[in-house]
Amino acid sequence: MKLLAIALTLAAFAVSGAGSAAEVVFPSGSRIGLDPPPDMDVSQRFAGFESRSKSAVITAVEMPPEAFKDLSAGLNAENLQKQGVTMTSRETFAVGGGEAVLVEGSQAGNGGSMQKWLLVVGDPTVTALVIAQQLKLTDGAETGQAMRDALRTIAIRAPRALDEQVSALPFRLGDTAGFRPVRVMAGNALMLTDGPDDTIREVEQPAVTVAHSTAVPPRDQRDAFARAALRSNTLLKDVSIERAQGFRQRGADWHEIVAKGIDAASGRPVVVSQAIRFAPDHYLRVFAMMRADDRDATLSRVRALSDTVEPK
């Protein structure tokens, strides 16, 4: 299912879980909290938790309330197998006045075999998607009970103010160039627009997303990485790259792409730009999509915004 695939990529709430409120920890700016396993702390890199050895992570994603139906239905063996996850168990339980679906499985990767948990919680105001994973022990010992116990303490609190969520992001914008923030996603991405609506339909307004990631490609693979990142966007089809170049600016390595394409939902011609600011342990990506007839005015503003993106 497309929604499930997008949600898994994105690793990446007034409900109480099984644990007591005093035990639940909420990452800064996030509505999703839980009582983490003993060796895990709040991450300073994303909305979630990570072990001190970096062998386990829990990430939390806030999604629209209507997403629960499709996400929970999509958590089955066939769909997960398409994402490389072999499901070993699936259970449903109550969380406050809502419903939660917890799936456990395993996934092979370059770093070794991973245990993986996907938890979806439905609430009238939001859908919570929590993705947890940890390296399997080579001796085959059971390592998952603490993670399972932690996920069952899932809690959802009242919405945080947008300013609080923005201030908790791992980057800052020196100049928004007239775009206004409308949504923080996964604790590491910010969506901005210019226009009366917070939800953008049929590219009626430009959309700009700034995101932070720690998965840095090798220097000699950055051009290929940037092109692949642009072409993997499911909102676009018939992408034609006009310009792609790397450059140095303010002591950092950058890569910029400008391309034309078709908005997959509306069929309208669009222009997209992507600027990536690389660092040794992270990168910042600015992706913008606009109607083709808004190209000249909007591209210059997006570049002005990109020029001021910096890590904290």
Order of alpha helices (4+ residues) and beta strands (2+ residues): alpha-beta-beta-beta-beta-alpha-alpha-beta-beta-beta-beta-alpha-beta-alpha-beta-beta-beta-beta-alpha-beta-beta-beta-beta-alpha-beta
